[in-house]
């Protein structure tokens, strides 16, 4: 028996990017704890990763290739060798290319819980060289990324560690208890030092319960609230006119567009007290440093891009940048690393059609030219995560759509596959990853033995490149070659590589690992100005009236309740969903439950024109009237009829980025009969 404690890092879709200490016995993970290579981890990790051995060695783990041996969805498969499975995949893909062209093949992937070796690299190279359809990945951060880059360019926000210096912290559309647990003690330390806390969220989250001010806005109304706050700052002489004159563009145009919304009008539209908006203005204007943590919850509706832009414009108007702990945080994943995975891909983007991943059901059902004949799913579970769930399942279940799934466990999507290929998990393969919250980078070697015949993304797509005759002379194919190519393409590559080799972790290049905007770095826009009404964003939002134009609530008399699907602390989207066996209830407010004669534990119907979910009800004191909650990432076993919130979510997109509008679902709820 050999027991070792080895270093690793967690690449799962979370801003914190924790360093790990993994105890391994004879190649099997026995225990996972937090490491100390990054100050934000500080020796502790979330419960879901601490229990990852249950995921790695559970009964649903896939350990051998499987070929369908019955009707789709029947669960009947036979074991196959890798050669047999890949022979079948290769033959079918070649036949589709010869018959209909490679655009009839759709790679479907997301990769938020993967690093650069298993998301991108050889997989992207394979589909680009094949000439397959491109996938626009829009489940998350599409609208917010567009907004942030339009205003600021590529630039880091306030480091999470620097929130201890803030005198006011605004959490807007984010719940760190579920999605960034290491920010919670940092906020606690700031509050112990006297900082105030504002939370903007339709739910009373754990931090909202302790906040100095909680704005329980109606879903989709973040935009008028943020614009009204901006208008109040301008109108009351609280805007930093000197800062704006020196560093911002389109100031007068933002002033004009924000003037559409008074505090009174925004309060009525959002369903909050005008006195609470008045208090927000007073607290925010007076505090320095003040930071806004802009989350991803506010983008998940028709107004998502404009809402994010308005929230990100607030610290510009109020002049909150230029001091440690002041400004905003969106994503710290791009800047100032000067390093990306594109060099490892080694192939230019294919000039082929692009399909929005949030409209998969429509794409599979529609008459396209060419129609989709194959879907290759990896790093994703669309049957549980894509909108219009019933249409997605129906499309994947079609006999004329060849479905390949590369996956770690038997997901709802895998059950609809023609061929299932077992995948390694992150502790079983090498991963290069930089954080999008914590500004750290890790190059993590495998610490555990992959069970059975599971293969990494690199192994799978390297073999497919060879089988489809898509390897070119000089291609980087091995892990070492791919990592070397990534660092070789960066002006700071040698510095980062040296840090990783010496310390096991790399910090952002430059004089400080916690850069401050206007002190250590400048805006990433071409003219180094902060653009408050960027022309490109205004054009992109033209179909909805332009940037900052408000689209009203889509509720109807038939479907009056806003159904939102937030993250939960036991899963990362659908990842780990097989481990949660208990039924998931729909939460509704005391008032909405009473109006419908619904009590805790009652079986209810949640429905709209797209579908129906049957589940138990949970009456919650933490929800405002008119809002219901079914968490995201649920699997078919979490409800009584196998449908989840995604069966009620349409395929319309937000004003920017093609963003999925999960929180625009409007439903009715009644006791089941």
C-alpha angles and dihedrals in degrees: 000000000000119000121187136170109217135182123246140146134232114244095181118131099279131110093233101072095198126209111232139209107207123194110209128187117195091335096313124110111244103168139005124200137168119275130215102229090106124040093224093062090049094180099304135092138186121279094245094061093039087062096043092123086074088060095044097049104024125126093260095057112123113228106163136036113267130203121201113257101178142017117328110271093020092107091231112140137150126216116254138181119254090249092054093046094047092044087057094045093047093047093050094047092048091049092051092049091050094046104037109003130259093281087076085072118081121195107209116196142131111183103191088139095048138078130228096281096056099033111049117353113088096358093059091041090054096053094041093053091043089055095234123163115281121241121223103212105215109150092106141005095012096114096033092049091051091049095046095047092045093055103031107014115220104331135135120255128216110314111246090235089058093064086089087074095052121107092196126029121192117195105195117185095340134107109197092186088070104027110025108020095173092064090064098072090044089055089046091054091049091051091049086057091053105272120150122226129215122185124193109194136121088234131062096242122188092268092042088059089059098038126116087227130016120190106197095194123184110259111270096022098096088103099062090041093053092044091049090052090050091048091051092051091053096041095049097046092251096121116104097242094177092054091046092050092051102040114016139073131203090027095147092047091053089047089053096047094045090052088073087078125059120188089252094053093045092048091053093048094046095041096236133122116271087221088063091054089048089053091049090055092048095047095044097045093049100045127089125205094030123168133191117207100204108202133193098252095084094057095059095092142062092277095043101120096044091045092054091046092051093049091048090049092058097079089047093054092044094045096236097148127092098056129086110263093018131108127030143313121211111144125338093191101104107036139092094358098091087201131103142163095251093096090058091054091062096192131086119243113278114248090232134122120289123225121199108236089215089064099052094126091054092045093053094046099041130091100251128171101258100015117223109268100167135031118194108197122196133153089011144080105205096173086067102030111033122091121251091037098185092054091046092052092045091051095049090047093057114116091222093059114079108213124197119183125191104194146149098223137019100275129180087260093050089056088064095050130112091207126022119197118194114237133202122242123232096268088055100055138037117272133188112197141158122200128249094205107021107049098229137113130211135191100200122191120208112276100181136049115252112242119246114329099335112149132197125246089254093053093048099047094038088059092045091051089055095044092049093046093243100130115114128201111272095020116156103235109157127072092250093049093048094048090047091052091052093053094040090060093055125080087219096042097110091048092050093046091051092051092049092049094047103038107014090240135065128213127210113284117258140057095307137030090216105052119193119215113248090013107057100006137023130219113289095228118113093252094037090240127128105243111212096183103024112200093223092055092045089055092045090054094044093110090062097042100279134285114333093014109140123228112201128237113290092215118129134191089259094049109026103154124090108225113205127186110204127177121269129215096242097058142038100223101302094337110118090015092129089062094057104079102167121099115260115228128211111245121218134171126266091250095048092046093050092048089055099040091244123152132188111288097016116140108245142183118231110190151153136164092294101053150305137264122202116200143123122289126238117196108215134197088198097069129082119230115278096031129102128183133216109164122239124251097036120154129222092264091061095074135045097246100034096250122116135193089287090068086067098044120095130217098245114124136219127260093266136037099005086275119183111249100215093156094054091077109122118196147165124231128203138160111274116250 
